[in-house]
Amino acid sequence: MFSLFRKSAAAPETVMLSAKGTRRMSLEERMAFRRELAEQVVHESLQELAVPAAQYSLRLMPLDPRHHRYIVMLDVAPGF
């Protein structure tokens, strides 16, 4: 009954597969992974809006030391 409240062994995003099995990601690897995910979300959202990649440049700045939150800055072309 209380199995819902138990913590799992590892969250899916913090485990990387290697030739020898699984290992936990280091803090630096997790921060890079979070940054890549944030960039991917912004790029896919702009693609859904039919904004060509040449019309903008993207900058992500972390708000906290562990890179859990970001500020997204978009520089758009003058003709946008």
VENLINQUI-V392469 format. One record per pair of residues at least 12 apart in sequence whose C-alpha atoms are under 6 Angstrom apart, sorted by the first residue. I is the first residue (numbers start at 1). J is the second residue. D is the distance in Angstrom with one decimal. If there is no record, write none. Layout:
i: {I I}
j: {J J}
d: {D D}
//
This chain:
i: {31 55 55 56 56 56 57 57 58 58 59 59 60}
j: {67 76 77 75 76 77 74 75 73 74 72 73 72}
d: {5.7 5.7 5.1 5.4 4.3 6.0 5.7 5.1 5.9 4.9 5.9 5.0 4.8}
//
